[in-house]
Amino acid sequence: MIKKKILIATGGTGGHVFPAYSLANYLINKNYIVDLTTDARGFKYLKDYENINLIKIYSSPLKKKNIFNFLLSIFKIFFSILNSLIILTFNRPSLIFGMGGYSSFPVCIAASILRIKFIIYENNLIIGKANRYLLPFANKIFVSYKELEGIADKYKNKVFEIGNIIREEIINSNINSDQSRRFDNLNILVLGGSQGAKVFADDMPQIFKKIKNSNHSIKIYQQCREEQINVLSNFYKEAGISHELFNFTDKIIEYYQKANLVITRSGASVLGELINVKIPFISIPLPSSADNHQYKNAEFYMKKGYGYLLQEKDIKYKLQDLIVSIFKDGKRIKNAISNQSQYSDKDIFKILNNQIEEIFNEKN
């Protein structure tokens, strides 16, 4: 039997790359041949993984700030599509899986031109721009939640709710099998996304110092930019706060095991991971996120009772009280974990495999 080839086209952020890598691993184990395309940002995360055929493509977002940048970005996107056409012509897959992000766009457009079937995936609560443009040409769109906004009625027949594509080791973990031992102290994990969050490093240390000075035992695990590590470390040492700082890790599960509260940006991938490992979280949306999609994500998870929502402008004024109130009120912790426990993505890859086989079995 001839193996079928699937190409996964992903964006360059950690929230795109690691789910794409997990999907690639699963499909390889199901006896598919898998290629993965990403841009320079994603390539740096995956270049050391030898078990996957990684293809770097050049890409650009559509910039509209002024006419020069707009025309330049149009040229770059056109060049990316040409480059993708060459890649797909000489390395023709049976199916393309677009994971979202602007670097997946040229590959999927090239697939449409070459009449190669392709799927797109959307894990946010409002459809991203790249996927919105691709929707008319895609065979299907897989979504994490049926509450997704921004899809025209005429395309609703393409929508299939599958859940969150997240790292397999997180799905298979059993981090919080014993919750009773986890809340004696404040063990706070701060995540600013794969690019780090400057405002988290600027504003949160003073808040953590106030919490410690209020006789709360606290330890901080904080993701930050490399240039912030020395300043933060010196501050925490002077404040007498136990801490671990890191810039990037592909072993985030180790920090999930240490934490009992997470403060995070509101990217769909990290929120999906947190409800699967069942850790209470405070989600702080990036105000400049496209179409305010991070706020949509955070609001959805808050309404489900999975975590708490705090806007960036309120960090200095409300974060301390929110943290302390969460840990003083045991019901808030139990309710969040109980709500998270009602949800699981443990069958996500089986669902995906069934959907992919169904597409292969469809008549052209």
C-alpha positions as CSV (number, residue, x, y, z in Angstrom):
1,M,0.0,0.0,0.0
2,I,1.4,3.4,-1.0
3,K,1.7,5.8,1.9
4,K,-0.3,9.0,1.5
5,K,1.6,12.3,2.0
6,I,0.1,15.1,4.1
7,L,1.7,18.6,4.3
8,I,1.0,20.7,7.4
9,A,1.3,24.4,6.9
10,T,1.7,26.3,10.1
11,G,2.3,29.8,11.4
12,G,5.4,30.8,13.2
13,T,4.3,31.4,16.8
14,G,4.6,28.7,19.5
15,G,0.8,28.5,19.6
16,H,0.8,27.4,16.0
17,V,4.1,25.4,15.9
18,F,3.7,23.0,18.8
19,P,0.2,21.8,18.0
20,A,1.4,21.3,14.3
21,Y,4.4,19.3,15.5
22,S,2.1,17.1,17.7
23,L,-0.2,16.5,14.8
24,A,2.7,15.7,12.5
25,N,4.0,13.1,15.0
26,Y,0.6,11.5,15.3
27,L,0.2,11.2,11.5
28,I,3.7,9.8,11.1
29,N,2.8,7.1,13.6
30,K,-0.4,6.4,11.6
31,N,1.9,5.6,8.6
32,Y,1.5,8.9,6.7
33,I,4.4,10.7,5.1
34,V,4.4,14.2,6.6
35,D,6.0,17.5,5.6
36,L,5.7,20.6,7.7
37,T,6.1,24.2,6.4
38,T,6.7,27.2,8.5
39,D,8.4,30.6,8.4
40,A,11.7,31.7,10.0
41,R,10.0,32.2,13.3
42,G,8.6,28.7,13.5
43,F,11.8,27.2,12.0
44,K,13.8,28.2,15.0
45,Y,11.5,26.1,17.3
46,L,11.6,23.0,15.1
47,K,15.0,22.9,13.5
48,D,16.5,20.5,16.0
49,Y,13.7,17.9,15.6
50,E,15.1,15.3,13.3
51,N,12.0,13.1,12.9
52,I,10.1,15.5,10.6
53,N,10.8,16.9,7.1
54,L,10.7,20.7,7.8
55,I,10.4,23.2,4.9
56,K,11.0,26.9,5.6
57,I,9.0,29.3,3.5
58,Y,9.1,33.1,3.2
59,S,6.0,34.9,4.3
60,S,4.6,38.2,5.3
61,P,1.4,39.6,6.9
62,L,-0.8,42.0,4.9
63,K,0.3,45.5,6.2
64,K,-2.1,48.4,5.7
65,K,-0.5,51.2,7.7
66,N,0.6,53.0,4.6
67,I,0.6,52.5,0.8
68,F,4.3,51.6,0.6
69,N,4.1,48.9,3.3
70,F,0.8,47.6,1.7
71,L,2.3,47.3,-1.7
72,L,5.5,45.7,-0.3
73,S,3.5,43.1,1.7
74,I,1.4,42.3,-1.4
75,F,4.6,41.6,-3.4
76,K,6.0,39.4,-0.6
77,I,2.7,37.4,-0.4
78,F,2.7,37.0,-4.2
79,F,6.3,35.8,-4.0
80,S,5.4,33.4,-1.2
81,I,2.6,31.9,-3.3
82,L,5.0,31.4,-6.2
83,N,7.4,29.7,-3.9
84,S,4.7,27.5,-2.5
85,L,3.6,26.5,-6.0
86,I,7.1,25.3,-6.7
87,I,7.3,23.4,-3.4
88,L,3.9,21.7,-4.0
89,T,4.6,20.9,-7.6
90,F,7.8,19.0,-6.9
91,N,6.7,17.6,-3.5
92,R,3.0,17.0,-4.2
93,P,1.0,16.0,-1.1
94,S,-2.4,14.2,-1.1
95,L,-3.8,16.7,1.5
96,I,-2.7,20.0,3.1
97,F,-3.6,20.9,6.7
98,G,-3.5,24.6,7.3
99,M,-3.0,25.4,11.0
100,G,-3.6,29.1,10.7
101,G,-1.3,32.1,10.7
102,Y,-0.1,34.2,7.8
103,S,2.6,31.8,6.8
104,S,0.0,29.0,6.1
105,F,-1.9,31.3,3.7
106,P,0.4,31.1,0.6
107,V,0.7,27.3,0.9
108,C,-3.1,26.9,1.0
109,I,-3.6,29.3,-1.9
110,A,-1.1,27.4,-3.9
111,A,-3.0,24.2,-3.0
112,S,-6.2,25.7,-4.3
113,I,-4.5,26.6,-7.6
114,L,-3.1,23.1,-8.0
115,R,-6.4,21.5,-7.0
116,I,-5.0,19.8,-3.9
117,K,-7.5,19.3,-1.1
118,F,-6.8,21.3,2.0
119,I,-8.3,21.7,5.5
120,I,-8.0,24.8,7.7
121,Y,-8.0,24.8,11.5
122,E,-9.2,27.6,13.7
123,N,-8.8,27.4,17.5
124,N,-9.7,31.0,18.4
125,L,-13.3,32.1,19.1
126,I,-13.3,34.5,16.1
127,I,-11.9,33.3,12.8
128,G,-8.5,34.7,11.9
129,K,-7.9,36.8,8.8
130,A,-5.8,34.2,6.9
131,N,-8.5,31.5,7.5
132,R,-11.3,33.9,6.6
133,Y,-9.7,34.5,3.2
134,L,-9.1,30.7,2.7
135,L,-12.5,29.6,3.7
136,P,-14.2,29.8,0.3
137,F,-11.5,27.4,-1.1
138,A,-11.0,25.0,1.8
139,N,-12.7,21.5,1.8
140,K,-13.3,21.8,5.5
141,I,-12.6,24.0,8.5
142,F,-12.0,22.3,11.8
143,V,-12.8,24.4,14.8
144,S,-12.1,24.0,18.5
145,Y,-15.6,25.3,19.5
146,K,-18.9,25.6,17.7
147,E,-19.2,29.1,19.2
148,L,-16.6,30.4,16.7
149,E,-17.7,33.8,15.2
150,G,-17.1,35.2,11.8
151,I,-18.1,32.4,9.4
152,A,-20.7,33.3,6.8
153,D,-23.8,31.1,6.7
154,K,-23.0,29.8,3.3
155,Y,-19.8,28.1,4.6
156,K,-21.3,26.6,7.8
157,N,-21.5,23.2,6.0
158,K,-17.7,23.1,6.0
159,V,-17.4,23.5,9.8
160,F,-16.5,20.5,12.0
161,E,-16.0,20.9,15.7
162,I,-13.1,18.8,16.8
163,G,-11.7,20.4,20.0
164,N,-8.2,21.7,20.7
165,I,-5.1,20.4,18.9
166,I,-2.5,20.5,21.7
167,R,0.6,18.6,22.6
168,E,0.1,14.9,23.1
169,E,2.2,14.8,26.3
170,I,-0.1,17.3,27.8
171,I,-3.3,15.4,26.8
172,N,-1.8,12.2,28.3
173,S,-0.4,13.9,31.5
174,N,-1.9,13.3,34.9
175,I,-0.7,16.5,36.5
176,N,-3.5,17.2,38.9
177,S,-4.5,13.7,40.1
178,D,-4.1,15.0,43.7
179,Q,-5.3,18.6,44.0
180,S,-5.4,18.7,47.8
181,R,-1.6,19.1,48.2
182,R,-1.3,21.9,45.6
183,F,-2.7,25.0,47.2
184,D,-0.8,25.5,50.5
185,N,1.5,28.1,48.8
186,L,1.2,30.4,45.9
187,N,3.1,28.8,43.0
188,I,2.5,31.2,40.2
189,L,3.5,30.5,36.6
190,V,3.6,33.6,34.4
191,L,3.3,33.1,30.6
192,G,3.6,35.9,28.1
193,G,3.4,33.9,24.9
194,S,6.2,32.7,22.8
195,Q,7.4,36.3,22.3
196,G,7.3,37.2,25.9
197,A,5.1,40.0,27.4
198,K,6.9,43.2,28.4
199,V,4.1,44.5,30.5
200,F,4.1,41.3,32.6
201,A,7.8,41.8,33.4
202,D,7.3,45.5,34.1
203,D,4.2,45.4,36.3
204,M,3.8,42.1,38.0
205,P,7.0,41.9,40.1
206,Q,5.8,44.8,42.3
207,I,2.5,43.0,42.8
208,F,4.2,39.8,43.8
209,K,6.3,41.7,46.3
210,K,3.2,43.2,47.9
211,I,1.6,39.7,48.1
212,K,4.8,38.3,49.8
213,N,4.9,41.3,52.2
214,S,1.3,40.4,53.2
215,N,2.6,37.2,54.7
216,H,1.8,34.9,51.8
217,S,4.3,32.2,50.8
218,I,4.9,32.7,47.1
219,K,7.1,31.3,44.4
220,I,7.3,32.7,40.8
221,Y,8.0,30.8,37.6
222,Q,8.1,33.4,34.9
223,Q,8.6,33.4,31.1
224,C,10.3,36.6,30.0
225,R,12.6,37.9,27.3
226,E,16.3,37.2,27.6
227,E,17.1,40.8,28.1
228,Q,14.7,40.9,31.1
229,I,16.2,37.9,33.0
230,N,18.9,39.7,35.0
231,V,16.8,42.7,36.0
232,L,13.9,40.4,37.1
233,S,16.2,38.0,38.9
234,N,17.9,40.8,40.9
235,F,14.5,42.2,41.8
236,Y,13.1,38.9,43.1
237,K,16.3,38.2,45.0
238,E,16.1,41.6,46.8
239,A,12.4,41.0,47.5
240,G,13.2,37.6,48.9
241,I,10.9,35.9,46.4
242,S,11.8,32.4,45.3
243,H,11.8,32.3,41.5
244,E,12.7,30.5,38.3
245,L,13.0,32.5,35.1
246,F,13.0,31.2,31.5
247,N,12.8,32.6,28.0
248,F,11.6,29.6,26.0
249,T,11.1,26.0,26.8
250,D,9.6,23.0,24.9
251,K,9.1,21.3,28.3
252,I,6.4,23.6,29.5
253,I,4.7,20.6,31.2
254,E,7.4,20.7,33.8
255,Y,6.3,24.1,34.8
256,Y,2.6,23.1,34.7
257,Q,3.5,20.4,37.3
258,K,5.0,23.0,39.6
259,A,2.3,25.7,39.4
260,N,-1.1,26.0,41.1
261,L,-2.1,29.3,39.3
262,V,-1.2,30.5,35.9
263,I,-1.2,34.1,34.7
264,T,-1.2,34.1,30.9
265,R,-1.9,35.8,27.6
266,S,-5.1,34.5,26.0
267,G,-3.8,32.6,23.1
268,A,-6.1,29.7,22.1
269,S,-3.4,27.1,22.4
270,V,-2.2,27.9,25.9
271,L,-5.8,28.2,27.2
272,G,-6.6,24.8,25.6
273,E,-3.6,23.3,27.4
274,L,-4.5,24.7,30.8
275,I,-8.1,23.3,30.8
276,N,-6.6,19.9,29.9
277,V,-4.1,20.0,32.8
278,K,-6.7,21.5,35.1
279,I,-4.9,24.5,36.5
280,P,-6.8,27.7,37.5
281,F,-5.7,30.6,35.5
282,I,-6.0,34.4,35.1
283,S,-6.1,35.3,31.4
284,I,-4.9,38.7,30.3
285,P,-5.7,39.4,26.6
286,L,-3.2,41.1,24.4
287,P,-5.0,44.4,23.6
288,S,-3.5,44.7,20.1
289,S,-4.4,41.1,19.0
290,A,-6.0,41.0,15.6
291,D,-9.8,41.5,15.8
292,N,-9.4,41.5,19.5
293,H,-9.4,37.7,19.3
294,Q,-7.6,37.2,22.6
295,Y,-10.3,39.0,24.5
296,K,-12.9,36.8,22.8
297,N,-10.9,33.7,23.9
298,A,-10.6,34.9,27.5
299,E,-14.3,35.9,27.7
300,F,-15.4,32.5,26.4
301,Y,-13.2,30.6,28.9
302,M,-14.4,32.9,31.8
303,K,-18.1,32.3,30.9
304,K,-17.4,28.5,31.0
305,G,-16.0,28.9,34.5
306,Y,-12.6,27.6,33.4
307,G,-10.6,30.7,34.6
308,Y,-10.6,34.4,35.3
309,L,-10.4,37.4,32.9
310,L,-8.4,40.5,33.7
311,Q,-7.7,43.3,31.2
312,E,-4.2,44.6,30.8
313,K,-5.1,48.1,31.9
314,D,-6.2,46.7,35.3
315,I,-3.1,44.7,36.1
316,K,-1.7,47.3,38.6
317,Y,-5.0,47.9,40.3
318,K,-6.9,44.6,40.4
319,L,-4.4,41.7,40.0
320,Q,-3.2,41.5,43.6
321,D,-6.8,41.4,45.0
322,L,-7.8,38.8,42.4
323,I,-4.8,36.5,43.2
324,V,-5.4,36.7,47.0
325,S,-9.1,36.2,46.7
326,I,-8.7,33.1,44.6
327,F,-6.4,31.5,47.2
328,K,-8.5,32.6,50.2
329,D,-11.7,31.2,48.8
330,G,-11.3,27.5,48.3
331,K,-14.6,27.3,46.5
332,R,-13.2,29.4,43.6
333,I,-10.3,27.0,43.1
334,K,-12.6,23.9,43.4
335,N,-15.2,25.3,41.0
336,A,-12.6,26.2,38.3
337,I,-11.0,22.8,38.5
338,S,-14.4,21.1,38.6
339,N,-15.5,23.0,35.4
340,Q,-12.2,22.2,33.7
341,S,-12.6,18.5,34.6
342,Q,-15.8,18.4,32.5
343,Y,-13.7,19.0,29.4
344,S,-11.0,16.9,27.7
345,D,-9.3,16.7,24.3
346,K,-8.0,13.2,24.9
347,D,-9.7,12.0,21.7
348,I,-8.6,14.9,19.4
349,F,-6.1,13.0,17.3
350,K,-8.5,10.0,16.8
351,I,-11.2,12.5,15.6
352,L,-8.7,14.1,13.3
353,N,-7.6,10.8,11.8
354,N,-11.2,9.8,11.1
355,Q,-11.9,13.1,9.4
356,I,-8.8,12.9,7.3
357,E,-9.6,9.3,6.2
358,E,-13.1,10.5,5.3
359,I,-11.7,13.2,3.1
360,F,-9.4,10.7,1.4
361,N,-12.4,8.4,0.8
362,E,-14.5,11.2,-0.8
363,K,-14.9,11.1,-4.5
364,N,-13.2,14.0,-6.3
